[in-house]
């Protein structure tokens, strides 16, 4: 099979390799679509804490079942599927409680196991047993199914925030994840959704989506503007969908008393600066971390897409072939597209 293999930092090689043999409990999937995200870009440029090289990247995967192990039940060859990328133990307290994204022994497709930047991907038996292979309806395209993973991450974040309808939500960053969070917040009944962005193209793109207000942070005092838009109260919730410390700092300042901050995007360590954490104390703020996605969130994301409650096709602005995987990573870095998806003919 053809695969894009990350051999070392910034060295992504397209080559023919043998696909993994399908064991008795495994499923071999012929990949049809695989999204490229900022974590793939980070892995390409500088590595990632779970990444073991050499590795086939890609964890936003959809495709068709090509081969089944003899002990696999509940699936058949030809099923259209999406993969929730976290391979869990299924036995620890977090797994048993439905928070398997926090599994004590979590392994991830595209980091600990080979991922979807290849014509075939093998889902190991433990992942199959714990339900990471999700059958998708014919109403969902493979490209849309690949978008289920970032939507599922957004579902996890907003579930943790547990906001009542009618609230004001501020989202820093109007790229793909910012837009998905806006779509989800609207579905969940948010009364006012405010996007904050500095990139000129993304400011333009955001006008097509579910934001009620869009603030250009290069031209406006963000905190003052949001207090003005909320009648002096501040936001009920802030979700930074970007890695800059400024979003976290602004977020704490512009939250209302007893507001909630969703720590959705990790901070870039070298850019981290002092954040006024005392405001958490004085305003009785709640800070909630949201990491990845549990298996149940992927299933919920697919249900939203199939029922057309959340549209994701309008976020897919570029499809490429596997040979252009490196170019796709560069597009993500340059932020020239909202979503880049590798398609396999």
Buried (B, 14 or more C-beta within 10 A) or exposed (E): BBBBBBEEEEEBEBEEBEBBEBBEBBBBBBBBBBBBBBBBBBBBEEBBEBBEEEBBBBBBBBBBBBBBBEEBEEBEEEBBBBBBBBBBBBEBEBBEEEBBBBBEEBBBBBBBBBBBBBBBBBBBBBBBBBBBBBEBEEEBBBBBBBBBBBBBBBBBBBBBBEBEEEBBBBBBBBBBBBBBBBBBBBBBEBEBBBBBBBBEBBBEBBEEBBBBBBBBBEEEEBBEBBBEBBEEBBBBBBBBBBBBBBBBBBBBBBBBEEBBBBBBBEBEEEEEEEBEEEBBEEBEBBBBEBBBBBBBBBBBBBBBBBEEEBBBEEBBBBBBEBEBBBEBBBBBEEBEBBBBBBBBE
